[in-house]
């Protein structure tokens, strides 16, 4: 078998993830202006239910498919890999059908229980997407198992593009008819996007079908597995991963249920307490999601690469991927963290110029959550490693321990008036630190990997500190001539260029690693100018 680095896939998924995030912002901002807060209330009431059912089908099963397919391809059993795909496709079809049916036919009851009966139209409009995305997830997991991340990136981008275009068009068209219909039109964008994404996935599958069929026929009859055995294995892998994926939303739910109540109990007014929670969850939270997109791409790409090496007992290659994955997470997470810390107030004012007081107040939470970005990056990456070697229960346990600590620490700190909502941010960071440390202990124990701390931590930290200093200086200089918005943008661009150069100057990435990236030859030529 040809050895493949996970880096190309990580870069492709990361770029697609950023594109999707940008499109998401381009969808929500005009939509909110178009249908207003009431219409957004109808739309948002349906969306969490959709996300809940989507998590059941797409959080764990595609990773299970990816892991199982990569393990079978590692021993040249393409026929069994194809059987895993067909079995999982049927499973996801059934789950998707059940989820879509519950949302569509139960929309009236569900939205009535939520006390937003007008959202029933939106729930019916978005329900078919649950079936379509579930089917798409089977294809994505199959190709990811072959370390082909292009299909996932392409289909996700196509899906999001059509979601935005169709959702905004239908919302604009129906706003003239009825507000509930406009919200439903926006929700139907998810269904339209899913159809386009599935069409894209199926087209790519058909283009590759000849080669896939040839490999399947060549290896037919080896290592025969029954459908029941495959299903049991999928469930055994997917259930812990799905539970783990639910822990983060549970942590956010802890904040939602606790922050306002504790703040009010120590003397803050109701509106003031709700405003503080809004600063943490609504203003700071989305910013933290951006670096998470990149590190999640690393984790997703690591699973099949580590699984294949583990299955082949290729310890050296497995450890090489683990070390590179962890270093990549640090390379991505550190500059984001220091950037948030260095320009916390300026970034918040850039994004929320009409909410100046809230933006300045939220800057403290951004500083604390910025520290958490570093540990969240390593949590995700090490979770991918543990999933790849079949230890998917360990990261669930470790994150659960972190969540318990978060609850206790947040409860204590929020009750301190001078700390207030920043206590919830500190609790979240503590959860990431604990989960990251426990995951690292288990990865070292299970794989025997030895981390080069100078290369993995010290050199990226040095590059990030130089970047941070350049950002601070650039902002101070620019602010003498321009306002906050332009000065912040110029400072961030300066930081990006400086960090890119420092990565080469401090030899954080080797030439061999750079050559494996997209446009690797150009990167190597650039490195030659800085690295002798």
VEXDREN-2710 file (C-alpha; in Angstrom, 1 decimal):
% VEXDREN-2710
k/r/px/py/pz
1/UNK/0.0/0.0/0.0
2/UNK/1.1/3.5/-0.8
3/UNK/1.7/5.6/2.3
4/UNK/-0.3/8.8/2.3
5/UNK/0.1/11.7/4.6
6/UNK/-3.1/13.2/6.0
7/UNK/-1.9/16.8/5.4
8/UNK/-3.3/17.2/1.9
9/UNK/-6.7/16.1/3.0
10/UNK/-6.5/18.4/6.1
11/UNK/-5.6/21.4/3.9
12/UNK/-8.5/20.6/1.5
13/UNK/-11.0/20.2/4.3
14/UNK/-9.8/23.2/6.1
15/UNK/-10.1/25.5/3.1
16/UNK/-13.6/24.2/2.4
17/UNK/-14.5/24.7/6.1
18/UNK/-13.5/28.3/6.0
19/UNK/-15.3/28.9/2.7
20/UNK/-18.4/27.3/4.3
21/UNK/-18.1/29.6/7.4
22/UNK/-17.9/32.7/5.2
23/UNK/-20.9/31.6/3.2
24/UNK/-22.8/30.9/6.4
25/UNK/-22.1/34.5/7.5
26/UNK/-23.2/35.7/4.1
27/UNK/-26.5/33.8/4.7
28/UNK/-27.4/34.8/8.2
29/UNK/-26.7/38.6/8.0
30/UNK/-28.9/39.4/5.0
31/UNK/-31.5/36.9/6.2
32/UNK/-31.8/38.6/9.6
33/UNK/-32.2/42.0/7.8
34/UNK/-34.8/40.5/5.5
35/UNK/-37.1/38.6/7.9
36/UNK/-36.3/40.4/11.1
37/UNK/-36.0/39.1/14.7
38/UNK/-39.4/37.5/14.7
39/UNK/-38.8/35.6/11.4
40/UNK/-35.3/34.6/12.7
41/UNK/-37.1/33.3/15.8
42/UNK/-39.2/31.0/13.6
43/UNK/-36.2/29.8/11.7
44/UNK/-34.0/29.3/14.8
45/UNK/-36.7/27.3/16.5
46/UNK/-36.6/24.7/13.9
47/UNK/-32.9/24.6/13.4
48/UNK/-31.8/23.1/16.8
49/UNK/-34.1/20.2/16.3
50/UNK/-32.7/19.6/12.9
51/UNK/-29.1/19.8/14.3
52/UNK/-30.0/17.3/17.0
53/UNK/-31.2/14.7/14.6
54/UNK/-28.4/15.4/12.2
55/UNK/-25.9/14.8/14.9
56/UNK/-27.3/11.3/15.5
57/UNK/-26.6/10.3/11.9
58/UNK/-23.5/12.4/10.9
59/UNK/-21.4/12.7/14.1
60/UNK/-20.2/9.2/14.5
61/UNK/-21.2/6.9/11.7
62/UNK/-19.2/8.6/8.9
63/UNK/-16.1/8.4/11.1
64/UNK/-16.9/4.7/11.8
65/UNK/-17.2/4.2/8.0
66/UNK/-13.9/6.0/7.4
67/UNK/-12.1/4.0/10.0
68/UNK/-13.5/0.6/8.9
69/UNK/-12.9/1.3/5.2
70/UNK/-9.3/2.4/5.8
71/UNK/-8.6/-0.7/7.9
72/UNK/-9.9/-3.0/5.1
73/UNK/-8.0/-1.2/2.4
74/UNK/-4.9/-1.5/4.5
75/UNK/-5.1/-5.3/4.1
76/UNK/-6.1/-5.0/0.4
77/UNK/-9.7/-6.1/1.1
78/UNK/-11.6/-3.6/-1.1
79/UNK/-14.6/-5.9/-1.4
80/UNK/-15.1/-5.8/2.4
81/UNK/-14.7/-2.0/2.3
82/UNK/-17.4/-1.9/-0.3
83/UNK/-19.6/-4.0/1.9
84/UNK/-19.1/-1.6/4.8
85/UNK/-20.2/1.2/2.5
86/UNK/-23.4/-0.6/1.3
87/UNK/-24.3/-1.6/4.9
88/UNK/-23.7/1.8/6.3
89/UNK/-25.6/3.5/3.5
90/UNK/-28.7/1.3/4.3
91/UNK/-28.3/2.1/8.0
92/UNK/-28.0/5.9/7.4
93/UNK/-31.0/5.7/5.0
94/UNK/-33.1/4.2/7.7
95/UNK/-32.0/6.7/10.3
96/UNK/-32.5/9.6/7.9
97/UNK/-35.9/8.4/7.0
98/UNK/-37.0/8.1/10.6
99/UNK/-35.5/11.5/11.5
100/UNK/-37.1/13.2/8.5
101/UNK/-40.5/11.6/9.3
102/UNK/-40.4/12.7/12.9
103/UNK/-39.6/16.3/12.0
104/UNK/-42.0/16.5/9.1
105/UNK/-45.1/14.7/10.5
106/UNK/-44.4/15.8/14.1
107/UNK/-43.6/19.4/13.3
108/UNK/-46.9/20.7/14.7
109/UNK/-46.5/18.9/18.0
110/UNK/-42.8/19.7/18.4
111/UNK/-43.2/23.4/17.7
112/UNK/-46.3/23.6/19.9
113/UNK/-44.3/22.1/22.8
114/UNK/-41.7/24.8/22.1
115/UNK/-44.5/27.4/22.2
116/UNK/-43.6/28.6/18.7
117/UNK/-46.3/26.9/16.5
118/UNK/-45.5/29.3/13.6
119/UNK/-42.1/27.4/13.2
120/UNK/-43.9/24.3/12.0
121/UNK/-43.5/25.4/8.4
122/UNK/-39.8/25.8/8.8
123/UNK/-39.5/22.4/10.4
124/UNK/-41.3/20.7/7.5
125/UNK/-39.2/22.6/5.0
126/UNK/-35.9/21.4/6.6
127/UNK/-37.0/17.9/7.4
128/UNK/-36.2/16.3/4.0
129/UNK/-32.6/17.4/4.4
130/UNK/-32.2/14.9/7.2
131/UNK/-32.6/12.0/4.8
132/UNK/-30.5/13.5/2.0
133/UNK/-27.6/14.5/4.2
134/UNK/-27.6/11.1/5.9
135/UNK/-27.2/9.4/2.5
136/UNK/-24.5/11.8/1.6
137/UNK/-22.6/11.0/4.8
138/UNK/-22.2/7.4/3.8
139/UNK/-20.5/8.5/0.5
140/UNK/-18.3/10.9/2.4
141/UNK/-17.2/8.3/5.0
142/UNK/-16.4/5.8/2.2
143/UNK/-14.1/8.2/0.3
144/UNK/-12.5/9.6/3.6
145/UNK/-11.6/6.0/4.4
146/UNK/-9.7/6.0/1.1
147/UNK/-8.1/9.3/2.3
148/UNK/-9.9/11.1/-0.5
149/UNK/-11.0/14.3/1.2
150/UNK/-11.8/16.2/-2.1
151/UNK/-15.3/14.7/-2.3
152/UNK/-16.2/15.8/1.2
153/UNK/-14.8/19.3/0.6
154/UNK/-16.4/19.7/-2.8
155/UNK/-19.8/18.4/-1.7
156/UNK/-19.9/20.5/1.5
157/UNK/-19.0/23.6/-0.5
158/UNK/-21.7/22.9/-3.2
159/UNK/-24.2/22.1/-0.4
160/UNK/-23.6/25.4/1.4
161/UNK/-23.6/27.5/-1.8
162/UNK/-27.0/26.2/-2.9
163/UNK/-28.3/26.5/0.7
164/UNK/-27.4/30.2/0.8
165/UNK/-28.6/31.0/-2.7
166/UNK/-31.9/29.1/-2.5
167/UNK/-32.6/30.0/1.1
168/UNK/-32.1/33.8/0.5
169/UNK/-34.1/33.7/-2.7
170/UNK/-37.1/31.9/-1.2
171/UNK/-37.0/34.1/1.9
172/UNK/-37.1/37.2/-0.3
173/UNK/-39.9/35.7/-2.5
174/UNK/-42.1/34.6/0.4
175/UNK/-41.6/37.7/2.6
176/UNK/-44.2/39.3/0.5
177/UNK/-46.7/36.5/1.2
178/UNK/-46.3/35.6/4.9
179/UNK/-43.4/35.8/7.5
180/UNK/-43.8/32.2/8.4
181/UNK/-43.4/31.2/4.8
182/UNK/-40.3/33.4/4.4
183/UNK/-38.7/31.6/7.4
184/UNK/-39.6/28.3/5.9
185/UNK/-38.1/29.3/2.6
186/UNK/-34.8/30.1/4.4
187/UNK/-35.0/26.7/6.1
188/UNK/-35.7/24.9/2.8
189/UNK/-32.3/26.2/1.6
190/UNK/-30.8/23.4/3.7
191/UNK/-32.9/20.8/1.8
192/UNK/-32.0/22.4/-1.6
193/UNK/-28.3/22.4/-0.6
194/UNK/-28.5/18.8/0.5
195/UNK/-30.0/17.8/-2.9
196/UNK/-27.2/19.6/-4.8
197/UNK/-24.5/18.1/-2.5
198/UNK/-25.9/14.6/-3.0
199/UNK/-25.9/15.1/-6.7
200/UNK/-22.3/16.2/-6.6
201/UNK/-21.3/13.2/-4.4
202/UNK/-23.1/10.7/-6.7
203/UNK/-21.5/12.2/-9.8
204/UNK/-18.0/11.8/-8.3
205/UNK/-18.9/8.3/-7.2
206/UNK/-20.0/7.4/-10.8
207/UNK/-16.7/8.8/-12.2
208/UNK/-14.7/6.6/-9.8
209/UNK/-17.1/3.6/-10.0
210/UNK/-15.0/1.7/-12.6
211/UNK/-11.9/1.7/-10.5
212/UNK/-13.8/0.9/-7.3
213/UNK/-15.6/-2.0/-9.0
214/UNK/-12.3/-3.4/-10.3
215/UNK/-10.7/-3.4/-6.9
216/UNK/-13.9/-5.0/-5.4
217/UNK/-14.0/-7.8/-8.0
218/UNK/-10.2/-8.4/-7.6
219/UNK/-10.5/-8.9/-3.8
220/UNK/-14.0/-10.6/-3.7
221/UNK/-14.2/-13.5/-1.3
222/UNK/-11.4/-12.4/1.2
223/UNK/-12.1/-12.0/4.9
224/UNK/-15.8/-12.5/4.6
225/UNK/-17.9/-10.5/7.0
226/UNK/-21.6/-10.7/7.6
227/UNK/-23.9/-7.7/7.5
228/UNK/-24.7/-8.2/11.2
229/UNK/-21.0/-8.1/12.2
230/UNK/-20.5/-4.9/10.2
231/UNK/-23.5/-3.3/11.8
232/UNK/-22.3/-4.2/15.3
233/UNK/-18.9/-2.8/14.6
234/UNK/-20.3/0.5/13.1
235/UNK/-22.5/0.9/16.2
236/UNK/-19.6/0.1/18.6
237/UNK/-17.5/2.8/17.0
238/UNK/-20.2/5.4/16.2
239/UNK/-22.1/5.5/19.5
240/UNK/-19.2/6.7/21.7
241/UNK/-18.2/9.3/19.0
242/UNK/-21.8/10.5/18.8
243/UNK/-21.9/10.8/22.6
244/UNK/-18.6/12.7/22.6
245/UNK/-20.0/15.1/19.9
246/UNK/-22.9/15.8/22.2
247/UNK/-20.8/16.8/25.2
248/UNK/-19.8/20.2/23.7
249/UNK/-23.5/21.2/23.1
250/UNK/-24.2/19.9/26.6
251/UNK/-21.5/22.2/28.0
252/UNK/-23.1/25.1/26.1
253/UNK/-26.4/24.1/27.6
254/UNK/-24.8/24.2/31.0
255/UNK/-23.9/27.8/30.4
256/UNK/-27.3/28.6/29.0
257/UNK/-29.0/27.2/32.1
258/UNK/-26.6/28.4/34.7
259/UNK/-25.0/31.8/33.8
260/UNK/-28.1/34.0/33.9
261/UNK/-29.4/32.4/37.0
262/UNK/-26.2/32.7/39.0
263/UNK/-25.6/36.3/37.8
264/UNK/-29.1/37.3/39.0
265/UNK/-28.5/35.5/42.3
266/UNK/-25.5/37.8/43.0
267/UNK/-27.3/41.0/42.2
268/UNK/-27.2/41.6/38.5
269/UNK/-30.5/42.7/36.8
270/UNK/-32.3/40.3/34.5
271/UNK/-31.5/42.3/31.3
272/UNK/-27.9/42.8/32.4
273/UNK/-27.4/39.1/33.1
274/UNK/-28.9/38.1/29.8
275/UNK/-26.8/40.6/28.0
276/UNK/-23.6/39.2/29.6
277/UNK/-24.5/35.7/28.5
278/UNK/-25.2/37.0/25.0
279/UNK/-21.8/38.5/24.9
280/UNK/-20.2/35.1/25.7
281/UNK/-22.4/32.9/23.6
282/UNK/-23.5/35.2/20.7
283/UNK/-20.5/37.5/20.2
284/UNK/-17.4/35.5/21.4
285/UNK/-18.6/32.0/20.7
286/UNK/-18.7/32.3/16.8
287/UNK/-15.2/33.6/16.7
288/UNK/-13.8/30.6/18.5
289/UNK/-15.4/28.4/15.9
290/UNK/-13.2/29.7/13.1
291/UNK/-9.9/28.0/14.2
292/UNK/-11.9/25.0/15.2
293/UNK/-12.8/24.5/11.5
294/UNK/-9.2/24.1/10.7
295/UNK/-8.2/21.8/13.5
296/UNK/-11.4/19.7/13.0
297/UNK/-10.1/19.1/9.4
298/UNK/-6.8/17.8/10.8
299/UNK/-8.7/15.4/13.1
300/UNK/-11.0/14.1/10.4
301/UNK/-8.0/13.5/8.1
302/UNK/-6.0/11.8/10.9
303/UNK/-8.6/9.1/11.6
304/UNK/-8.1/7.0/8.3
305/UNK/-4.4/7.7/8.1
306/UNK/-3.8/6.5/11.7
307/UNK/-6.3/3.6/11.3
308/UNK/-4.5/2.3/8.2
309/UNK/-1.1/2.5/9.8
310/UNK/-2.4/0.9/13.0
311/UNK/-4.0/-2.0/11.0
312/UNK/-0.8/-2.6/9.1
313/UNK/1.2/-2.5/12.4
314/UNK/3.3/0.3/10.9
315/UNK/4.1/1.9/14.2
316/UNK/6.7/4.3/12.7
317/UNK/4.3/5.8/10.1
318/UNK/1.5/5.9/12.7
319/UNK/3.7/7.9/15.1
320/UNK/4.9/10.1/12.3
321/UNK/1.3/11.1/11.5
322/UNK/0.5/11.6/15.2
323/UNK/3.4/14.0/15.7
324/UNK/2.7/15.9/12.5
325/UNK/-1.0/16.1/13.4
326/UNK/-0.3/17.5/16.9
327/UNK/2.2/20.0/15.5
328/UNK/-0.2/21.1/12.8
329/UNK/-2.9/21.7/15.5
330/UNK/-0.4/23.9/17.5
331/UNK/0.7/25.7/14.3
332/UNK/-3.0/26.6/13.7
333/UNK/-4.1/27.2/17.2
334/UNK/-1.3/29.3/18.7
335/UNK/-1.5/32.3/16.3
336/UNK/-5.3/32.3/16.5
337/UNK/-5.1/32.3/20.3
338/UNK/-2.4/35.1/20.5
339/UNK/-4.3/37.1/17.9
340/UNK/-7.5/37.0/19.9
341/UNK/-5.6/37.9/23.1
342/UNK/-3.5/40.7/21.5
343/UNK/-6.4/42.4/19.7
344/UNK/-9.4/41.3/21.7
345/UNK/-11.0/44.7/22.1
346/UNK/-10.2/45.8/18.6
347/UNK/-11.6/42.7/17.0
348/UNK/-14.9/42.9/19.0
349/UNK/-15.3/46.6/18.0
350/UNK/-14.5/45.7/14.4
351/UNK/-17.3/43.1/14.3
352/UNK/-19.8/44.9/16.5
353/UNK/-19.3/48.7/16.0
354/UNK/-23.0/49.5/16.8
355/UNK/-22.8/47.6/20.1
356/UNK/-19.7/49.4/21.5
357/UNK/-20.3/48.9/25.2
358/UNK/-21.1/45.2/24.8
359/UNK/-18.2/44.7/22.4
360/UNK/-15.7/46.2/24.9
361/UNK/-17.2/44.2/27.7
362/UNK/-17.0/40.9/25.7
363/UNK/-13.3/41.5/25.0
364/UNK/-12.4/40.0/28.4
365/UNK/-14.2/36.7/27.5
366/UNK/-12.4/36.6/24.2
367/UNK/-9.0/36.8/25.9
368/UNK/-9.9/33.9/28.1
369/UNK/-11.4/31.8/25.3
370/UNK/-8.4/32.7/23.2
371/UNK/-6.3/30.7/25.6
372/UNK/-8.8/27.8/25.3
373/UNK/-8.3/27.7/21.5
374/UNK/-4.8/26.2/22.0
375/UNK/-6.2/23.3/24.1
376/UNK/-9.3/22.8/22.0
377/UNK/-7.1/22.4/19.0
378/UNK/-5.1/19.6/20.7
379/UNK/-8.3/18.0/22.1
380/UNK/-9.7/17.6/18.6
381/UNK/-6.5/16.3/17.1
382/UNK/-5.7/13.8/19.9
383/UNK/-9.4/12.6/19.8
384/UNK/-8.9/11.8/16.1
385/UNK/-5.8/9.8/17.0
386/UNK/-7.6/7.8/19.7
387/UNK/-10.5/7.2/17.4
388/UNK/-8.1/6.0/14.7
389/UNK/-6.6/3.3/17.0
390/UNK/-9.9/2.1/18.2
391/UNK/-10.0/3.9/21.6
392/UNK/-13.0/6.0/20.9
393/UNK/-14.4/5.7/24.5
394/UNK/-11.3/7.4/26.0
395/UNK/-11.8/10.9/24.6
396/UNK/-15.5/10.7/25.6
397/UNK/-14.6/9.9/29.2
398/UNK/-11.9/12.6/29.3
399/UNK/-14.2/15.3/27.9
400/UNK/-16.9/14.3/30.3
401/UNK/-14.4/14.7/33.2
402/UNK/-13.6/18.2/31.8
403/UNK/-17.3/19.0/31.6
404/UNK/-17.8/18.1/35.3
405/UNK/-14.9/20.4/36.2
406/UNK/-16.3/23.1/34.0
407/UNK/-19.6/23.0/35.8
408/UNK/-18.1/23.2/39.3
409/UNK/-15.5/25.9/38.4
410/UNK/-18.0/28.0/36.4
411/UNK/-20.6/27.9/39.2
412/UNK/-18.0/29.2/41.7
413/UNK/-16.4/31.9/39.5
414/UNK/-19.6/33.3/38.0
415/UNK/-20.8/34.1/41.5
416/UNK/-17.9/36.4/42.0
417/UNK/-19.2/39.8/40.8
418/UNK/-15.9/41.0/39.5
419/UNK/-15.4/37.9/37.5
420/UNK/-19.1/37.3/36.4
421/UNK/-19.6/35.8/33.0
422/UNK/-15.8/35.4/32.5
423/UNK/-16.1/32.6/35.0
424/UNK/-18.0/30.5/32.4
425/UNK/-15.3/31.2/29.9
426/UNK/-12.6/30.1/32.4
427/UNK/-14.6/27.0/33.2
428/UNK/-14.7/26.1/29.5
429/UNK/-10.9/26.6/29.1
430/UNK/-10.4/24.4/32.2
431/UNK/-12.4/21.6/30.5
432/UNK/-10.3/21.8/27.4
433/UNK/-7.0/21.8/29.4
434/UNK/-8.1/18.7/31.4
435/UNK/-9.4/16.8/28.3
436/UNK/-6.2/17.7/26.3
437/UNK/-3.9/16.6/29.1
438/UNK/-5.7/13.3/29.6
439/UNK/-5.9/12.6/25.9
440/UNK/-2.1/13.2/25.6
441/UNK/-1.4/10.8/28.4
442/UNK/-3.5/8.1/26.7
443/UNK/-2.1/8.7/23.2
444/UNK/1.5/8.3/24.6
445/UNK/0.5/5.2/26.5
446/UNK/-1.3/3.5/23.6
447/UNK/1.0/4.4/20.8
448/UNK/4.4/4.9/22.4
449/UNK/4.8/8.2/20.5
450/UNK/7.5/10.5/21.7
451/UNK/6.9/14.2/21.2
452/UNK/9.7/16.6/20.2
453/UNK/8.7/19.4/22.4
454/UNK/11.0/22.0/20.9
455/UNK/9.7/21.3/17.4
456/UNK/6.0/20.8/18.4
457/UNK/5.6/23.6/21.0
458/UNK/8.7/25.9/21.3
459/UNK/9.3/26.8/17.7
460/UNK/5.6/27.5/16.9
461/UNK/5.4/29.5/20.1
462/UNK/8.4/31.6/19.1
463/UNK/6.9/32.2/15.6
464/UNK/3.5/33.1/17.2
465/UNK/5.1/35.5/19.7
466/UNK/6.9/37.4/16.9
467/UNK/3.6/37.5/15.1
468/UNK/1.8/38.9/18.2
469/UNK/4.4/41.6/18.6
470/UNK/4.1/42.6/15.0
471/UNK/0.3/42.7/15.3
472/UNK/0.5/45.0/18.3
473/UNK/3.0/47.3/16.7
474/UNK/1.1/47.4/13.3
475/UNK/-2.1/48.3/15.1
476/UNK/-0.4/51.1/17.1
477/UNK/1.1/52.6/14.0
478/UNK/-2.0/52.2/11.8
479/UNK/-4.2/53.7/14.5
480/UNK/-2.3/57.0/14.2
481/UNK/-3.7/57.4/10.7
482/UNK/-6.9/55.2/10.5
483/UNK/-9.9/54.2/12.5
484/UNK/-10.2/51.0/14.5
485/UNK/-11.7/48.9/11.7
486/UNK/-9.1/49.5/9.0
487/UNK/-6.2/49.4/11.6
488/UNK/-7.4/46.1/12.9
489/UNK/-7.7/44.5/9.4
490/UNK/-4.2/45.8/8.5
491/UNK/-2.8/44.5/11.8
492/UNK/-4.3/41.1/11.2
493/UNK/-3.0/40.9/7.6
494/UNK/0.5/42.0/8.9
495/UNK/0.4/39.2/11.5
496/UNK/-0.6/36.6/8.9
497/UNK/2.3/37.5/6.7
498/UNK/4.8/37.7/9.6
499/UNK/3.7/34.3/11.0
500/UNK/3.9/32.7/7.5
501/UNK/7.5/33.9/7.2
502/UNK/8.4/33.0/10.8
503/UNK/7.2/29.4/10.2
504/UNK/9.9/29.1/7.6
505/UNK/12.5/31.1/9.5
506/UNK/12.1/29.0/12.7
507/UNK/11.9/25.7/10.6
508/UNK/8.6/24.8/12.1
509/UNK/7.8/22.8/8.9
510/UNK/10.4/20.7/7.1
511/UNK/10.8/20.9/3.4
512/UNK/9.7/17.3/3.1
513/UNK/6.5/18.1/4.9
514/UNK/5.9/21.2/2.8
515/UNK/6.4/19.3/-0.4
516/UNK/3.4/17.1/0.5
517/UNK/1.0/20.0/0.7
518/UNK/-1.0/21.4/-2.2
519/UNK/1.3/23.6/-4.3
520/UNK/4.1/22.0/-2.3
521/UNK/6.8/22.7/-4.9
522/UNK/6.2/26.5/-4.7
523/UNK/6.3/26.4/-0.9
524/UNK/9.6/24.6/-1.0
525/UNK/11.1/27.2/-3.4
526/UNK/9.9/29.9/-1.0
527/UNK/11.4/28.0/2.0
528/UNK/14.7/27.9/0.3
529/UNK/14.9/31.6/0.5
530/UNK/14.6/31.5/4.3
531/UNK/15.9/28.0/5.3
532/UNK/19.4/27.0/4.4
END
